[in-house]
Structure formats: structure tokens, C-alpha cells
Amino acid sequence: MSMGYLVAENAPVVWRGLMVMKALQQLLHEVDWGGLDVLVMDLPPGTGDTQLTISQQVKLDGAIIVSTPQDIALKDAVKGINMFKKVDVPVLGMIQNMSVFTCPHCSKPTHIFGSEGVSRECANHGVNFLGDIPLHASICNDADRGKPTVVAEPESPRGKAFMEIAEKLKDQLRIR
């Protein structure tokens, strides 16, 4: 389910306050999710209406913070950690996205956004480091085709990176 289904294809989602709360209410309580073990909600960065509404209306088992390792992105990530702690939502951990780019021609790894930012903030805030997701064109291509990397390329390093993170979360949430 996606907010994209609720607006025209090229229309921006410029909702605030009551509109956000109503849409979230419908997504959370009126969609037949079936028998889920886990519901993952991909939220925009920040600590606004969306995050607060969800944390107030749903009993959350935890939040996962995803950030690139660059300082400017980490500022928002830390605000997210602090907000979820303030509203008593456990922070299950952080994921370092776009952690490394490996040149397809020479195989040289390059840390475009830095390399240790997320692990440093995990240590600073007592949060688990869940893993690294590399910057790779196939992840984008897989998403555009509607096929998650763990399905499209399960044995690739990037597919394995996603699965290792999922296993850590499964263990934390005690899912069979």
C-alpha cells in the first residue's frame, strides 16, 4: 500500500495536520492488511505530524532509523532517535544507506557520503547498528521493476546485506 495510490501520479502530497492524520487513520485501520508478522512503514525524514501521529495511534514494536553517513543527514537521524525515545518507542537500530559505491569498472570502493557516521551515532546514542546497504545501480533498477533486491538478486552482496539486516530485526522482534 502506498500514499501514491491516494493521489494522481504526478501530484505532490502536500498534506499537513488533519489531512495527514486522516490518511494515516485510513491506512492503519481501514486497509485489510491480513495476517502480518511485520508492517514496515517507510516515512519521510524528520519528526513531524506523520511520525507523531503514528506513534500516538499505534502500538509500535520499534523504529528503525535509516541514514546516509554524511553529517547533514545524521542530524535528522539523531532527531528521529530522540523523538522516538521521547514517545517511548524503542529504536531497534540504525541502517547506514548508500554506505559504499564500488566502481563497476575497476572494483575500487568509494565512500561517497563518508564511512562511519551511522556507526558513530549508534555508539553515541546506545542504538544497535543493523548494517550497511551499498550504493548500487541494481538496487534502483530492482525497485523500478517492482522486484526487491532480495528477490531479484538474493545471492548478490547487496541482497545478502538486506537479508542480514532482516535477520537481526527478526531476532530482536522474536519472529519465527
Disulfide bonds with the S-S distance in Angstrom:
none
